[in-house]
Amino acid sequence: MCNSVIANGRSYDTPRQLAMLIGGEDRLIWQSQNPFVRWPEGKDWHDLDLCLCPIDLTATLEKAGLSYRRGDDPMEWFVSPRS
């Protein structure tokens, strides 16, 4: 299973979807290294429609000013409602 960010009852499972939650693609923080083991040489892993594995979720959510907690499943990130 890949990472997912859950906010307001909705699951955000791709960088493109997460960008909608945080206010734009330019606010995503990508991992510094390709997290995929067998990735074709020369293919860009910064794909907005892949899973969230290439995104540094801690840094991205904190930069967006969102409070979050990890779920019982460590691949689930729950965003706390804003008060």
N, C-alpha and C positions, 0 to 999 in steps of 0.2 A: 504494500500500500504506500502511496505517496502522501506528502504533506497536504493538509487542507486547513484553511482558515475559515472559521465559522463566526459569522457576525449577523445579528438580527435574524436568526433562523435560516440564514442562507449560507451555503458552502461555496467558498472561492477556491478553485482547484488549479487554475492556470495563472501565469503571470498577467495575462490580459485581464482576467477577471479580478485579480487582486488589485491591479492598477485602478479599476473602477472604484474600489473601496477606499483607496488611499489618496485619490485625487490626481492620478495621471501616471503614465508609464515612466516619466522622468524621475519619479519618486521611488521606483524600485531600486533596491540595492542587490546587485548580483554577487554571487560567490566569486572569490578571486580565482578559483580554479574550476575546471570542468568537473562536475560531480559524477558524470556518467563514465562507467568503466570502459565499455566498448563503444566508443563514439567514432564515427567515420572521420578520418583525417580531412581537415579543411572544412568540415561542416560546422556552421555556427551553432553553438548550443544555447545562445541567447534568443531562444524562440519563445514568443509570447503565448503560443498555444500548447507548449509542453507542460509538464507538471511543475510544481513549485520547488523541486529539488535544487535548481540553480539559484534560487533566491535566498538571500540571507534574511530569514524571516524576523529574527530578533531585531536586527538593525533597521529593517524596513518598517516594522510596526512601531518601533520606538521613534524613528524619524517622523512618522505620520502622527505621532502624539497619541497613539492608541494604547490603552491598557489591555493586557492579555494574560491568559494563563494557559499552561499546557494541560491537555486532557489526560485521562487515564491511559489512553493510547498516545504515546509521545509524538505521534505524527499529526495530532489534532491540536490546533491553536484556537482558543476561544477568545474573541475580542469582547471586552466588557462594554456594556452599553454606556454611552456618554450621558453624564447627568447634567 
